[in-house]
């Protein structure tokens, strides 16, 4: 099939007030280029029915239109559209006639349109998106056609739209056997005798093997043929060697090409058992995982390959080797980036099944659509070597019931039927799944909080019960539920249940477990447990990358309503990520890297001296309010708390070359040592030791320069349509002036397009789609789409400083 990106020249308008019977294009329609996020185009506001779920952004009803000029013979050809993701309740019309609809906002779906086209002339492709029923998501969903659209064309006989499927049957460093399955669709009335040529190329485009043959396909039928090929000295795909191959399949009839298709794949083999855990190509792998949501920060839900590549690269360089796509199927762009960079993926189906979590969520459609959406996810993922796990649901409350466990088996079995090479799990929250037993658990474990309001959601409950959680999750009632909930899947996914590892390793020795969602500050404890038990295959923190929506869950605060679950408008971000929405690594990221044993040097983070001695209101996702800065104007000679993250057995802290003493680093310290001193401008240095030998050191300096500094982000692919520009106040290497925050304005000269501007501020007031932002901890981000020529980005601030950078 010929596949062309079909993102250009769409018209868009907000259709919530349109007269339903009038099928026209209003004057207010504007020309746009996909991907597009309609939700981000309206300001967040306190009265949003979505509330903090989406960061106080509203949904709505929208219409997209694009014209297609029919050519003679188009109605006899195969023409279809591929939508990689539209949120949500999507209806696709061709010349006013319904061609397809899709309720789920995260599924890739195909729309055949040939039969609805005119013989010749202009055809209207109209996409209506109905996302006005609020609330329908527990996080920022975005609205509209937020992922790519493709047009696929071929003759009446063609290779099916999913393309060739490649299975690694066996492999080692010397030899690999792959099986290529290709489905041929023949829509002609007459049968076809087709010759095929199948070629496999390595990463250097060198032919490594091929196969030929003849396939007969009857009229109006489909036929799948298989080729088994051997590859000598294969380069196996893994996190360390993400080598990709290409398979090309060509069909001919009587010497003329009928169709051809290409697929990218990796050669790798997975294994799983309780004695060795997860294996990739025979090597045991522990998953150092990051949960992420799908939004791209200042770009909203818009999904660009370049943005996903940048995010995956930063996550991997920060110590992660795995991503959990929470809590819905990943985009093809994200999976492509993970394939190329060598990051394992847990792809996830749904956040709900038969019980709603929001009034108008996917629960309304689940019964009729779940099989189609599981099929779409597996079909999309099939050739991506990065995908190793399928999660069949997140924190599904009914999974511990009889019907829920039956449904879990049905979903897991369908995944295995469609793809026998990967493993399944459900991401289970034991408290959530305990259902009616929560009252008994509460009474048994912590009677003093048993009278909490029944309306408190599970995250609120978990925050309240944080100090009891290790006792709660091993309660016999949860053990009973898990026996039923885990039987259908290959792996037991544990959300916030690290304390079960020791118990289940003993009582359920054949149960393979993964920390599918865990608290970030607990990574040191978690990682010791992961390494202790071979049947525990990894840990996925909530979250690796900050995200829009679930606003406030990670915001540290000193007054009720400023952060945590009490966060009010204008809270916009969850603020839980190791990495903020601009791609800047926060202190927890370095802490995690040290815990993983991937960083020798220590790291310094400083708690805000303005709140010294005050009680910090925080959820379990928050360690402290510390940032890596030694610039605090006006706090000279005032007390301050310094956190040092380090391996080794001792840490020494120096202020302006004067030692503030050494402290031992014991296992109970969990790689985190606390010092108290008084703030003084200058240099703060931490040195870590092991057996009196220096392991490494880290230095923070006071930065008083207030000039703006702009630099290109280097984490993008070589051929990138997008440019990311990092802006900092008084940049001195990685250190900036965090004591001053300024309003920035960006102006472009040239034909580049400003796509987004913002900072990591969880309560940012400016629109990401405008041209102004307030710096946060001295930093901001600008995203530009390149034009055909030179573009100059001029950046000014309200302190009178400015800078510019040329694309």
Order of alpha helices (4+ residues) and beta strands (2+ residues): beta-beta-beta-beta-beta-beta-beta-beta-beta-beta-beta-beta-beta-beta-beta-beta-beta-beta-beta-beta-beta-beta-alpha-beta-alpha-beta-alpha-beta-alpha-beta-alpha-alpha-alpha-alpha-alpha-beta-alpha-beta-alpha-beta-alpha-beta-beta-beta-beta-beta-beta-beta-beta-beta-beta-beta-beta-beta-beta-beta
